[in-house]
Amino acid sequence: MTEPGASPEDPWVKVEYAYSDNSLDPDDEDSDYHQESYKESYKDRRRRAHTQAEQKRRDAIKRGYDDLQTIVPTCQQQDFSIGSQKLSKAIVLQKTIDYIQFLHKEKKKQEEEVSTLRKDVMALKIMKVNYEQIVKAHQDNPHEGEDQVSDQVKFNVFQGIMDSLFQSFNASISMASFQELSACVFSWIEEHCKPQTLREIVMGVLHQLKNQLY
């Protein structure tokens, strides 16, 4: 406030007006300074966090490539085309892909082998069951099979039947002409190949072989 009688042109009044102006308040200038400092500090923190995250990402990728070179056998083998140089990331990835494809082929091959072995095991189990049944049948009837005859005896029976039939066939067939041969063959079949006739021939052959064996 101005004193009574004071003139607006009084220099002291001007000074008072100046200090009463908000634009010249020293506290406001300090607030702007601190706010600007805070903004700069926030940007720095963001930039530092981004740099740290990027560095972690790069470190993780590097560890991944290092692990691949340790795990993949082909990455450990010396490649004479590049000498003693360090393997590039592209080469590490390609060798890893090739090794994975190799493992897939080996896995498929092993699965096929396992499938074949399972079939073999199943066949052996079936054979085992059959042999167990044969052994059990023999144990239940130990005398069965003692009178079993050989393949030679079977052939002798067949030979005896054929010899008997051939004798009648040779005596009945005429070779004068093909037409007469055909007629004689049908006639011989009707006469000498009747079920009763064949039965008598077989019984005679068996009786004869039995006398020879015993």
N, CA, C and O of each residue as an XYZ file, in Angstrom:
856
protein
N       0.837     -1.180      0.000
C       0.000      0.000      0.000
C       0.884      1.246      0.000
O       2.021      1.217      0.471
N       0.358      2.302     -0.519
C       1.126      3.569     -0.552
C       0.678      4.433      0.605
O      -0.466      4.389      1.056
N       1.608      5.200      1.050
C       1.302      6.106      2.153
C       0.458      7.266      1.628
O       0.549      7.639      0.458
N      -0.362      7.829      2.515
C      -1.164      8.984      2.083
C      -0.265     10.084      1.570
O       0.739     10.441      2.186
N      -0.639     10.590      0.468
C       0.111     11.700     -0.086
C       1.237     11.280     -0.962
O       1.928     12.125     -1.532
N       1.450      9.974     -1.090
C       2.557      9.506     -1.927
C       2.139      9.538     -3.359
O       0.992      9.219     -3.671
N       2.992      9.897     -4.208
C       2.713     10.006     -5.643
C       3.101      8.731     -6.351
O       4.074      8.079     -5.972
N       2.328      8.357     -7.407
C       2.688      7.135     -8.170
C       4.045      7.243     -8.785
O       4.668      6.226     -9.090
N       4.533      8.467     -8.980
C       5.837      8.640     -9.583
C       6.944      8.448     -8.576
O       8.122      8.529     -8.923
N       6.583      8.195     -7.329
C       7.590      8.016     -6.297
C       8.385      6.755     -6.582
O       7.803      5.687     -6.771
N       9.673      6.859     -6.615
C      10.495      5.656     -6.910
C      10.271      4.536     -5.925
O      10.379      3.374     -6.317
N       9.984      4.795     -4.739
C       9.757      3.703     -3.779
C       8.489      2.930     -4.111
O       8.384      1.729     -3.867
N       7.545      3.648     -4.667
C       6.305      2.972     -5.070
C       6.584      2.028     -6.214
O       6.030      0.930     -6.248
N       7.431      2.420     -7.159
C       7.782      1.559     -8.292
C       8.471      0.285     -7.826
O       8.203     -0.800     -8.341
N       9.347      0.422     -6.861
C      10.048     -0.757     -6.342
C       9.062     -1.705     -5.691
O       9.160     -2.922     -5.849
N       8.117     -1.149     -4.962
C       7.128     -1.996     -4.310
C       6.288     -2.719     -5.328
O       5.978     -3.899     -5.163
N       5.911     -2.011     -6.396
C       5.145     -2.652     -7.469
C       5.949     -3.761     -8.136
O       5.411     -4.801     -8.516
N       7.205     -3.521     -8.264
C       8.062     -4.530     -8.939
C       8.130     -5.804     -8.128
O       8.034     -6.894     -8.692
N       8.289     -5.700     -6.848
C       8.373     -6.893     -6.009
C       7.052     -7.604     -5.869
O       6.994     -8.802     -5.594
N       5.962     -6.824     -6.070
C       4.649     -7.461     -5.968
C       4.262     -8.207     -7.240
O       3.240     -8.893     -7.232
N       5.042     -8.111     -8.365
C       4.753     -8.789     -9.642
C       5.161    -10.268     -9.562
O       6.293    -10.570     -9.183
N       4.253    -11.195     -9.914
C       4.545    -12.650     -9.815
C       5.637    -13.098    -10.761
O       6.348    -14.058    -10.464
N       5.792    -12.425    -11.899
C       6.788    -12.848    -12.880
C       8.194    -12.669    -12.371
O       9.132    -13.256    -12.908
N       8.347    -11.880    -11.362
C       9.691    -11.653    -10.831
C       9.903    -12.373     -9.518
O      10.854    -12.075     -8.795
N       9.021    -13.328     -9.193
C       9.153    -14.049     -7.929
C      10.336    -15.003     -8.017
O      10.329    -15.868     -8.892
N      11.348    -14.898     -7.166
C      12.528    -15.782     -7.214
C      12.164    -17.227     -6.997
O      12.835    -18.111     -7.531
N      11.109    -17.506     -6.220
C      10.721    -18.900     -5.963
C      10.271    -19.578     -7.240
O      10.541    -20.765     -7.425
N       9.582    -18.854     -8.145
C       9.139    -19.438     -9.415
C      10.310    -19.806    -10.286
O      10.263    -20.831    -10.966
N      11.359    -19.011    -10.294
C      12.535    -19.340    -11.100
C      13.202    -20.613    -10.592
O      13.649    -21.422    -11.404
N      13.283    -20.815     -9.316
C      13.870    -22.045     -8.759
C      13.033    -23.252     -9.138
O      13.588    -24.314     -9.422
N      11.690    -23.119     -9.152
C      10.806    -24.236     -9.495
C      11.017    -24.676    -10.928
O      11.058    -25.873    -11.210
N      11.156    -23.693    -11.867
C      11.399    -24.034    -13.271
C      12.730    -24.747    -13.440
O      12.846    -25.670    -14.246
N      13.723    -24.327    -12.690
C      15.041    -24.939    -12.786
C      15.005    -26.387    -12.325
O      15.558    -27.274    -12.976
N      14.344    -26.616    -11.191
C      14.258    -27.987    -10.665
C      13.451    -28.878    -11.593
O      13.787    -30.049    -11.766
N      12.396    -28.348    -12.193
C      11.577    -29.139    -13.106
C      12.376    -29.544    -14.343
O      12.283    -30.680    -14.810
N      13.176    -28.587    -14.877
C      14.000    -28.894    -16.038
C      15.061    -29.943    -15.692
O      15.349    -30.833    -16.492
N      15.632    -29.828    -14.501
C      16.620    -30.806    -14.063
C      15.985    -32.184    -13.918
O      16.612    -33.192    -14.245
N      14.765    -32.236    -13.440
C      14.063    -33.511    -13.283
C      13.814    -34.170    -14.639
O      13.964    -35.381    -14.798
N      13.419    -33.322    -15.634
C      13.184    -33.865    -16.968
C      14.451    -34.459    -17.549
O      14.427    -35.557    -18.105
N      15.546    -33.747    -17.425
C      16.807    -34.250    -17.944
C      17.214    -35.537    -17.220
O      17.715    -36.468    -17.851
N      17.010    -35.593    -15.942
C      17.351    -36.783    -15.183
C      16.488    -37.967    -15.614
O      17.005    -39.082    -15.686
N      15.213    -37.783    -15.900
C      14.313    -38.842    -16.344
C      14.747    -39.383    -17.698
O      14.743    -40.594    -17.921
N      15.120    -38.482    -18.600
C      15.604    -38.923    -19.910
C      16.871    -39.756    -19.782
O      17.039    -40.764    -20.469
N      17.748    -39.330    -18.907
C      18.984    -40.077    -18.691
C      18.695    -41.476    -18.161
O      19.295    -42.461    -18.593
N      17.760    -41.540    -17.212
C      17.420    -42.853    -16.654
C      16.814    -43.761    -17.722
O      17.152    -44.943    -17.782
N      15.930    -43.234    -18.563
C      15.346    -44.015    -19.648
C      16.419    -44.513    -20.618
O      16.419    -45.671    -21.035
N      17.340    -43.595    -20.966
C      18.409    -43.962    -21.895
C      19.317    -45.024    -21.276
O      19.740    -45.955    -21.961
N      19.615    -44.886    -19.994
C      20.476    -45.856    -19.318
C      19.798    -47.209    -19.206
O      20.451    -48.240    -19.370
N      18.485    -47.225    -18.927
C      17.746    -48.493    -18.834
C      17.684    -49.184    -20.195
O      17.821    -50.404    -20.285
N      17.476    -48.401    -21.248
C      17.438    -48.985    -22.594
C      18.802    -49.576    -22.967
O      18.879    -50.659    -23.547
N      19.864    -48.863    -22.632
C      21.215    -49.358    -22.935
C      21.495    -50.648    -22.178
O      22.069    -51.585    -22.733
N      21.096    -50.697    -20.923
C      21.321    -51.908    -20.133
C      20.515    -53.091    -20.682
O      21.027    -54.208    -20.756
N      19.249    -52.847    -21.069
C      18.423    -53.920    -21.628
C      19.004    -54.437    -22.942
O      19.011    -55.641    -23.199
N      19.490    -53.516    -23.767
C      20.099    -53.916    -25.042
C      21.366    -54.741    -24.803
O      21.616    -55.720    -25.507
N      22.145    -54.351    -23.830
C      23.367    -55.090    -23.518
C      23.041    -56.492    -22.994
O      23.722    -57.458    -23.339
N      22.001    -56.603    -22.163
C      21.580    -57.923    -21.683
C      21.128    -58.808    -22.838
O      21.433    -60.000    -22.884
N      20.392    -58.202    -23.772
C      19.929    -58.973    -24.930
C      21.111    -59.494    -25.752
O      21.125    -60.653    -26.165
N      22.091    -58.638    -25.983
C      23.273    -59.052    -26.741
C      24.060    -60.125    -26.000
O      24.559    -61.073    -26.607
N      24.165    -59.970    -24.692
C      24.875    -60.982    -23.898
C      24.162    -62.329    -23.959
O      24.805    -63.375    -24.046
N      22.818    -62.296    -23.912
C      22.049    -63.543    -23.989
C      22.241    -64.219    -25.341
O      22.394    -65.439    -25.405
N      22.234    -63.442    -26.423
C      22.458    -64.004    -27.761
C      23.850    -64.597    -27.856
O      24.024    -65.686    -28.403
N      24.842    -63.896    -27.333
C      26.225    -64.410    -27.371
C      26.349    -65.715    -26.592
O      27.005    -66.655    -27.042
N      25.704    -65.768    -25.402
C      25.746    -67.016    -24.629
C      25.068    -68.147    -25.394
O      25.518    -69.292    -25.354
N      23.968    -67.813    -26.099
C      23.281    -68.831    -26.890
C      24.170    -69.405    -27.978
O      24.222    -70.621    -28.160
N      24.873    -68.539    -28.706
C      25.789    -69.019    -29.747
C      26.952    -69.811    -29.141
O      27.395    -70.806    -29.714
N      27.434    -69.373    -28.002
C      28.514    -70.106    -27.336
C      28.041    -71.499    -26.918
O      28.780    -72.475    -27.043
N      26.803    -71.585    -26.421
C      26.247    -72.881    -26.030
C      26.083    -73.793    -27.245
O      26.361    -74.989    -27.164
N      25.633    -73.235    -28.369
C      25.484    -74.036    -29.588
C      26.828    -74.601    -30.033
O      26.913    -75.769    -30.412
N      27.867    -73.790    -29.990
C      29.190    -74.266    -30.386
C      29.697    -75.349    -29.450
O      30.490    -76.201    -29.851
N      29.236    -75.318    -28.194
C      29.658    -76.348    -27.233
C      28.849    -77.631    -27.416
O      29.387    -78.728    -27.274
N      27.564    -77.498    -27.730
C      26.683    -78.662    -27.820
C      26.792    -79.359    -29.168
O      26.861    -80.587    -29.223
N      26.809    -78.593    -30.257
C      26.797    -79.186    -31.600
C      28.187    -79.720    -31.928
O      29.140    -78.943    -31.979
N      28.328    -81.038    -32.153
C      29.664    -81.611    -32.399
C      30.345    -81.038    -33.631
O      31.558    -80.832    -33.631
N      29.566    -80.777    -34.693
C      30.186    -80.288    -35.927
C      30.763    -78.885    -35.763
O      31.641    -78.484    -36.527
N      30.276    -78.134    -34.772
C      30.850    -76.813    -34.521
C      32.218    -76.910    -33.852
O      33.012    -75.970    -33.897
N      32.482    -78.054    -33.234
C      33.758    -78.248    -32.573
C      34.820    -78.808    -33.511
O      36.014    -78.759    -33.214
N      34.369    -79.343    -34.655
C      35.319    -79.872    -35.620
C      35.953    -78.724    -36.397
O      35.299    -77.728    -36.703
N      37.226    -78.879    -36.706
C      37.955    -77.827    -37.403
C      37.534    -77.766    -38.862
O      37.524    -78.782    -39.557
N      37.191    -76.588    -39.317
C      36.823    -76.363    -40.713
C      38.027    -75.749    -41.418
O      38.365    -74.587    -41.193
N      38.669    -76.542    -42.273
C      39.893    -76.082    -42.907
C      39.632    -74.952    -43.906
O      40.564    -74.247    -44.293
N      38.393    -74.774    -44.322
C      38.089    -73.716    -45.277
C      38.204    -72.332    -44.647
O      38.468    -71.346    -45.335
N      38.003    -72.270    -43.328
C      38.110    -70.969    -42.661
C      39.340    -70.901    -41.766
O      39.602    -69.874    -41.140
N      40.091    -71.992    -41.706
C      41.308    -72.004    -40.910
C      41.018    -71.922    -39.432
O      40.113    -72.579    -38.918
N      41.804    -71.104    -38.756
C      41.653    -70.965    -37.302
C      40.740    -69.819    -36.919
O      40.664    -69.454    -35.746
N      40.043    -69.243    -37.894
C      39.135    -68.143    -37.587
C      37.947    -68.627    -36.750
O      37.558    -69.793    -36.805
N      37.393    -67.708    -35.985
C      36.227    -68.020    -35.179
C      35.011    -68.198    -36.079
O      34.830    -67.467    -37.053
N      34.186    -69.174    -35.739
C      32.996    -69.438    -36.548
C      32.039    -68.253    -36.473
O      31.772    -67.713    -35.399
N      31.535    -67.866    -37.629
C      30.557    -66.787    -37.644
C      29.205    -67.306    -37.160
O      28.974    -68.513    -37.085
N      28.325    -66.372    -36.838
C      27.000    -66.772    -36.372
C      26.242    -67.526    -37.453
O      25.505    -68.465    -37.153
N      26.414    -67.126    -38.702
C      25.722    -67.811    -39.807
C      26.184    -69.260    -39.920
O      25.368    -70.158    -40.129
N      27.489    -69.491    -39.782
C      28.019    -70.860    -39.860
C      27.537    -71.687    -38.681
O      27.196    -72.859    -38.841
N      27.507    -71.084    -37.495
C      27.024    -71.803    -36.307
C      25.574    -72.219    -36.494
O      25.210    -73.354    -36.184
N      24.739    -71.313    -36.998
C      23.330    -71.642    -37.222
C      23.178    -72.734    -38.272
O      22.369    -73.644    -38.094
N      23.943    -72.665    -39.372
C      23.837    -73.673    -40.427
C      24.274    -75.041    -39.927
O      23.626    -76.047    -40.213
N      25.370    -75.079    -39.180
C      25.826    -76.359    -38.622
C      24.811    -76.914    -37.620
O      24.627    -78.128    -37.527
N      24.163    -76.037    -36.883
C      23.130    -76.472    -35.942
C      21.937    -77.067    -36.674
O      21.405    -78.102    -36.273
N      21.515    -76.401    -37.761
C      20.400    -76.913    -38.564
C      20.738    -78.276    -39.155
O      19.927    -79.201    -39.114
N      21.954    -78.390    -39.707
C      22.380    -79.672    -40.293
C      22.403    -80.773    -39.240
O      22.005    -81.905    -39.514
N      22.860    -80.448    -38.055
C      22.940    -81.459    -36.990
C      21.548    -81.873    -36.525
O      21.320    -83.048    -36.237
N      20.617    -80.930    -36.447
C      19.242    -81.263    -36.060
C      18.595    -82.169    -37.103
O      17.900    -83.122    -36.749
N      18.817    -81.881    -38.382
C      18.292    -82.738    -39.445
C      18.894    -84.130    -39.364
O      18.197    -85.123    -39.574
N      20.180    -84.210    -39.063
C      20.831    -85.515    -38.886
C      20.206    -86.286    -37.731
O      19.975    -87.491    -37.836
N      19.934    -85.594    -36.632
C      19.311    -86.250    -35.477
C      17.910    -86.748    -35.813
O      17.511    -87.819    -35.355
N      17.152    -85.983    -36.613
C      15.812    -86.412    -37.019
C      15.895    -87.699    -37.850
O      15.095    -88.614    -37.656
N      16.860    -87.770    -38.774
C      17.021    -88.974    -39.593
C      17.411    -90.170    -38.729
O      16.897    -91.272    -38.915
N      18.321    -89.945    -37.787
C      18.731    -91.026    -36.896
C      17.564    -91.493    -36.034
O      17.403    -92.689    -35.792
N      16.760    -90.555    -35.577
C      15.593    -90.901    -34.761
C      14.614    -91.756    -35.560
O      14.097    -92.753    -35.055
N      14.363    -91.362    -36.815
C      13.461    -92.135    -37.667
C      14.016    -93.524    -37.928
O      13.273    -94.506    -37.910
N      15.315    -93.614    -38.169
C      15.955    -94.907    -38.405
C      15.837    -95.801    -37.174
O      15.532    -96.988    -37.292
N      16.076    -95.238    -36.010
C      15.977    -96.012    -34.772
C      14.542    -96.453    -34.506
O      14.312    -97.561    -34.020
N      13.576    -95.592    -34.821
C      12.172    -95.977    -34.646
C      11.814    -97.150    -35.550
O      11.082    -98.049    -35.138
N      12.328    -97.147    -36.789
C      12.077    -98.269    -37.701
C      12.726    -99.543    -37.172
O      12.131   -100.619    -37.240
N      13.942    -99.425    -36.645
C      14.617   -100.593    -36.073
C      13.855   -101.125    -34.867
O      13.719   -102.336    -34.692
N      13.364   -100.217    -34.042
C      12.582   -100.643    -32.873
C      11.310   -101.360    -33.318
O      10.923   -102.367    -32.725
N      10.659   -100.841    -34.363
C       9.447   -101.481    -34.876
C       9.753   -102.888    -35.389
O       8.989   -103.822    -35.143
N      10.877   -103.038    -36.107
C      11.272   -104.358    -36.601
C      11.568   -105.308    -35.450
O      11.169   -106.472    -35.485
N      12.257   -104.824    -34.444
C      12.572   -105.667    -33.288
C      11.310   -106.080    -32.538
O      11.218   -107.203    -32.042
N      10.356   -105.188    -32.457
C       9.093   -105.539    -31.782
C       8.368   -106.646    -32.538
O       7.799   -107.553    -31.931
N       8.392   -106.564    -33.884
C       7.773   -107.620    -34.681
C       8.504   -108.947    -34.473
O       7.874   -109.999    -34.367
N       9.846   -108.890    -34.413
C      10.619   -110.107    -34.171
C      10.299   -110.702    -32.799
O      10.170   -111.916    -32.642
N      10.178   -109.821    -31.823
C       9.850   -110.299    -30.472
C       8.467   -110.948    -30.461
O       8.272   -111.984    -29.826
N       7.505   -110.341    -31.164
C       6.160   -110.902    -31.227
C       6.181   -112.277    -31.900
O       5.497   -113.197    -31.452
N       6.971   -112.417    -32.982
C       7.076   -113.704    -33.665
C       7.709   -114.749    -32.761
O       7.277   -115.902    -32.742
N       8.727   -114.352    -32.017
C       9.377   -115.291    -31.092
C       8.424   -115.712    -29.971
O       8.440   -116.863    -29.532
N       7.604   -114.781    -29.517
C       6.625   -115.138    -28.478
C       5.624   -116.157    -29.011
O       5.257   -117.100    -28.312
N       5.181   -115.959    -30.267
C       4.250   -116.914    -30.869
C       4.903   -118.284    -31.007
O       4.283   -119.304    -30.708
N       6.166   -118.309    -31.465
C       6.891   -119.576    -31.585
C       7.052   -120.233    -30.221
O       6.933   -121.452    -30.094
N       7.323   -119.426    -29.207
C       7.482   -119.949    -27.850
C       6.193   -120.622    -27.374
O       6.223   -121.710    -26.800
N       5.062   -119.956    -27.621
C       3.778   -120.526    -27.221
C       3.528   -121.843    -27.963
O       3.068   -122.815    -27.363
N       3.832   -121.878    -29.273
C       3.623   -123.105    -30.047
C       4.483   -124.245    -29.534
O       3.998   -125.367    -29.383
N       5.747   -123.974    -29.264
C       6.632   -125.018    -28.753
C       6.195   -125.485    -27.366
O       6.293   -126.669    -27.044
N       5.716   -124.555    -26.554
C       5.226   -124.950    -25.226
C       4.021   -125.884    -25.356
O       3.876   -126.841    -24.596
N       3.161   -125.588    -26.331
C       2.001   -126.454    -26.552
C       2.428   -127.836    -27.046
O       1.849   -128.848    -26.652
N       3.454   -127.873    -27.920
C       3.958   -129.167    -28.405
C       4.556   -129.972    -27.264
O       4.304   -131.171    -27.139
N       5.360   -129.299    -26.423
C       5.976   -129.992    -25.289
C       4.907   -130.495    -24.327
O       4.996   -131.617    -23.828
N       3.905   -129.675    -24.067
C       2.833   -130.076    -23.157
C       2.055   -131.275    -23.725
O       1.722   -132.210    -22.997
N       1.773   -131.229    -25.042
C       1.059   -132.347    -25.659
C       1.882   -133.628    -25.574
O       1.328   -134.702    -25.342
N       3.175   -133.530    -25.754
C       4.033   -134.714    -25.652
C       4.092   -135.227    -24.225
O       4.120   -136.436    -23.995
N       4.111   -134.295    -23.250
C       4.124   -134.725    -21.855
C       2.818   -135.397    -21.459
O       2.813   -136.352    -20.683
N       1.696   -134.890    -22.002
C       0.409   -135.495    -21.700
C       0.262   -136.870    -22.353
O      -0.414   -137.740    -21.805
N       0.880   -137.075    -23.503
C       0.801   -138.355    -24.212
C       2.194   -138.715    -24.738
O       2.470   -138.537    -25.925
N       3.061   -139.213    -23.876
C       4.453   -139.452    -24.263
C       4.625   -140.511    -25.340
O       5.645   -140.504    -26.028
N       3.670   -141.422    -25.517
C       3.816   -142.498    -26.514
C       3.315   -142.084    -27.890
O       3.457   -142.831    -28.858
N       2.728   -140.892    -27.978
C       2.233   -140.447    -29.273
C       3.408   -140.113    -30.190
O       4.353   -139.438    -29.784
N       3.336   -140.586    -31.405
C       4.375   -140.299    -32.378
C       5.418   -141.378    -32.502
O       6.297   -141.291    -33.359
N       5.340   -142.412    -31.651
C       6.330   -143.477    -31.745
C       6.161   -144.286    -33.024
O       7.134   -144.840    -33.536
N       4.911   -144.362    -33.559
C       4.650   -145.118    -34.781
C       4.719   -144.221    -36.026
O       4.305   -144.635    -37.108
N       5.242   -142.992    -35.877
C       5.305   -142.088    -37.016
C       6.245   -142.637    -38.071
O       7.325   -143.136    -37.754
N       5.825   -142.543    -39.340
C       6.622   -143.076    -40.444
C       7.394   -141.939    -41.097
O       7.090   -140.765    -40.886
N       8.387   -142.300    -41.885
C       9.240   -141.321    -42.540
C       8.648   -140.900    -43.883
O       7.666   -141.470    -44.357
N       9.273   -139.886    -44.481
C       8.855   -139.434    -45.805
C       9.095   -140.518    -46.861
O       8.394   -140.573    -47.871
N      10.067   -141.359    -46.624
C      10.343   -142.430    -47.584
C       9.184   -143.414    -47.657
O       8.835   -143.904    -48.731
N       8.596   -143.694    -46.502
C       7.437   -144.602    -46.491
C       6.273   -143.950    -47.232
O       5.555   -144.616    -47.978
N       6.087   -142.638    -47.024
C       5.025   -141.926    -47.732
C       5.234   -142.016    -49.243
O       4.284   -142.223    -49.996
N       6.482   -141.858    -49.677
C       6.774   -141.955    -51.111
C       6.545   -143.382    -51.621
O       6.080   -143.575    -52.744
N       6.868   -144.365    -50.806
C       6.657   -145.752    -51.213
C       5.171   -146.060    -51.417
O       4.806   -146.814    -52.319
N       4.327   -145.477    -50.579
C       2.882   -145.677    -50.739
C       2.419   -145.084    -52.069
O       1.692   -145.714    -52.838
N       2.867   -143.851    -52.313
C       2.488   -143.201    -53.571
C       3.027   -143.981    -54.776
O       2.328   -144.149    -55.775
N       4.252   -144.448    -54.677
C       4.847   -145.204    -55.785
C       4.098   -146.512    -56.030
O       3.889   -146.895    -57.181
N       3.693   -147.199    -54.964
C       2.945   -148.449    -55.116
C       1.600   -148.227    -55.802
O       1.187   -149.022    -56.646
N       0.914   -147.131    -55.431
C      -0.378   -146.823    -56.065
C      -0.174   -146.521    -57.545
O      -0.916   -147.023    -58.389
N       0.831   -145.702    -57.865
C       1.083   -145.349    -59.257
C       1.517   -146.559    -60.084
O       1.138   -146.679    -61.249
N       2.303   -147.448    -59.497
C       2.730   -148.658    -60.226
C       1.530   -149.528    -60.565
O       1.417   -150.043    -61.677
N       0.640   -149.687    -59.599
C      -0.541   -150.512    -59.851
C      -1.424   -149.895    -60.929
O      -1.920   -150.606    -61.803
N      -1.623   -148.583    -60.877
C      -2.428   -147.914    -61.882
C      -1.767   -147.964    -63.260
O      -2.438   -148.124    -64.280
N      -0.458   -147.827    -63.271
C       0.222   -147.848    -64.563
C       0.129   -149.223    -65.223
O       0.029   -149.322    -66.446
N       0.162   -150.261    -64.431
C       0.049   -151.605    -65.004
C      -1.286   -151.773    -65.719
O      -1.350   -152.295    -66.833
N      -2.348   -151.323    -65.059
C      -3.656   -151.436    -65.712
C      -3.769   -150.458    -66.878
O      -4.397   -150.772    -67.889
N      -3.174   -149.291    -66.749
C      -3.211   -148.300    -67.821
C      -2.452   -148.802    -69.050
O      -2.931   -148.651    -70.174
N      -1.296   -149.386    -68.851
C      -0.476   -149.865    -69.954
C      -1.157   -151.031    -70.669
O      -1.014   -151.208    -71.879
N      -1.896   -151.818    -69.895
C      -2.567   -152.972    -70.509
C      -3.844   -152.577    -71.233
O      -4.324   -153.325    -72.085
N      -4.400   -151.426    -70.914
C      -5.708   -151.044    -71.462
C      -5.622   -150.042    -72.610
O      -6.592   -149.905    -73.355
N      -4.531   -149.355    -72.781
C      -4.436   -148.264    -73.738
C      -3.862   -148.766    -75.066
O      -2.867   -149.489    -75.113
N      -4.529   -148.355    -76.128
C      -4.078   -148.687    -77.478
C      -3.413   -147.457    -78.084
O      -3.896   -146.339    -77.906
N      -2.311   -147.654    -78.796
C      -1.553   -146.553    -79.389
C      -1.748   -146.496    -80.895
O      -0.940   -145.877    -81.588
N      -2.795   -147.123    -81.423
C      -2.996   -147.169    -82.880
C      -3.206   -145.785    -83.457
O      -2.679   -145.470    -84.525
N      -3.961   -144.963    -82.772
C      -4.197   -143.597    -83.237
C      -4.520   -142.724    -82.032
O      -4.827   -143.215    -80.946
N      -4.443   -141.420    -82.254
C      -4.736   -140.498    -81.150
C      -6.198   -140.582    -80.755
O      -6.538   -140.471    -79.577
N      -7.059   -140.776    -81.739
C      -8.486   -140.890    -81.443
C      -8.760   -142.132    -80.617
O      -9.548   -142.098    -79.672
N      -8.114   -143.222    -80.972
C      -8.281   -144.468    -80.206
C      -7.641   -144.338    -78.838
O      -8.162   -144.878    -77.862
N      -6.504   -143.621    -78.744
C      -5.849   -143.396    -77.442
C      -6.781   -142.637    -76.523
O      -6.937   -143.003    -75.358
N      -7.403   -141.587    -77.028
C      -8.315   -140.790    -76.205
C      -9.482   -141.634    -75.720
O      -9.865   -141.547    -74.554
N     -10.043   -142.435    -76.587
C     -11.163   -143.284    -76.191
C     -10.737   -144.288    -75.139
O     -11.487   -144.556    -74.200
N      -9.538   -144.850    -75.280
C      -9.058   -145.830    -74.308
C      -8.795   -145.211    -72.947
O      -9.037   -145.834    -71.913
N      -8.303   -143.993    -72.954
C      -8.021   -143.314    -71.672
C      -9.304   -143.126    -70.887
O      -9.345   -143.444    -69.698
N     -10.352   -142.618    -71.517
C     -11.622   -142.426    -70.814
C     -12.196   -143.756    -70.349
O     -12.767   -143.860    -69.263
N     -12.035   -144.751    -71.175
C     -12.519   -146.078    -70.793
C     -11.755   -146.614    -69.596
O     -12.342   -147.201    -68.688
N     -10.455   -146.413    -69.596
C      -9.620   -146.892    -68.462
C      -9.997   -146.151    -67.178
O     -10.074   -146.772    -66.118
N     -10.231   -144.849    -67.249
C     -10.600   -144.076    -66.051
C     -11.911   -144.598    -65.479
O     -12.039   -144.779    -64.268
N     -12.887   -144.838    -66.354
C     -14.184   -145.301    -65.878
C     -14.094   -146.685    -65.236
O     -14.857   -147.000    -64.323
N     -13.179   -147.493    -65.705
C     -13.094   -148.870    -65.212
C     -12.136   -149.020    -64.035
O     -12.452   -149.727    -63.078
N     -10.973   -148.371    -64.084
C      -9.922   -148.617    -63.078
C      -9.745   -147.490    -62.065
O      -8.953   -147.623    -61.132
N     -10.459   -146.396    -62.231
C     -10.300   -145.275    -61.286
C     -11.562   -145.034    -60.479
O     -11.784   -143.926    -59.989
N     -12.373   -146.039    -60.339
C     -13.539   -145.926    -59.482
C     -13.084   -145.846    -58.023
O     -12.047   -146.405    -57.667
N     -13.842   -145.168    -57.193
C     -13.448   -145.052    -55.779
C     -13.197   -146.412    -55.125
O     -12.234   -146.571    -54.373
N     -14.057   -147.390    -55.408
C     -13.868   -148.690    -54.795
C     -12.601   -149.347    -55.285
O     -11.883   -149.970    -54.502
N     -12.310   -149.218    -56.570
C     -11.095   -149.803    -57.137
C      -9.853   -149.150    -56.545
O      -8.911   -149.843    -56.162
N      -9.846   -147.817    -56.467
C      -8.702   -147.100    -55.884
C      -8.510   -147.474    -54.421
O      -7.382   -147.595    -53.944
N      -9.620   -147.655    -53.715
C      -9.519   -148.042    -52.301
C      -8.863   -149.396    -52.163
O      -8.024   -149.602    -51.285
N      -9.246   -150.326    -53.036
C      -8.643   -151.666    -52.983
C      -7.157   -151.602    -53.307
O      -6.358   -152.319    -52.705
N      -6.780   -150.741    -54.263
C      -5.357   -150.603    -54.606
C      -4.563   -150.042    -53.422
O      -3.488   -150.540    -53.089
N      -5.111   -149.001    -52.795
C      -4.417   -148.375    -51.670
C      -4.288   -149.347    -50.512
O      -3.215   -149.443    -49.916
N      -5.331   -150.059    -50.178
C      -5.279   -151.017    -49.072
C      -4.249   -152.106    -49.356
O      -3.534   -152.543    -48.454
N      -4.176   -152.542    -50.613
C      -3.191   -153.560    -50.960
C      -1.770   -153.043    -50.802
O      -0.896   -153.750    -50.300
N      -1.540   -151.800    -51.236
C      -0.189   -151.224    -51.120
C       0.191   -151.051    -49.659
O       1.311   -151.381    -49.271
N      -0.731   -150.535    -48.838
C      -0.452   -150.338    -47.419
C      -0.187   -151.664    -46.708
O       0.706   -151.756    -45.865
N      -0.950   -152.669    -47.045
C      -0.749   -153.977    -46.424
C       0.627   -154.540    -46.780
O       1.309   -155.138    -45.948
N       1.009   -154.335    -48.019
C       2.314   -154.826    -48.464
C       3.447   -154.084    -47.754
O       4.417   -154.710    -47.327
N       3.335   -152.735    -47.619
C       4.393   -151.964    -46.940
C       4.438   -152.282    -45.450
O       5.510   -152.295    -44.846
N       3.288   -152.537    -44.869
C       3.278   -152.874    -43.452
C       4.005   -154.175    -43.179
O       4.708   -154.309    -42.177
N       3.829   -155.140    -44.085
C       4.538   -156.399    -43.927
C       6.044   -156.214    -44.081
O       6.842   -156.905    -43.447
N       6.416   -155.249    -44.953
C       7.860   -154.998    -45.147
C       8.478   -154.289    -43.938
O       9.629   -154.540    -43.581
N       7.687   -153.391    -43.305
C       8.219   -152.652    -42.171
C       8.255   -153.482    -40.900
O       9.172   -153.352    -40.089
N       7.286   -154.308    -40.735
C       7.205   -155.083    -39.491
C       7.418   -156.562    -39.758
O       7.384   -157.368    -38.828
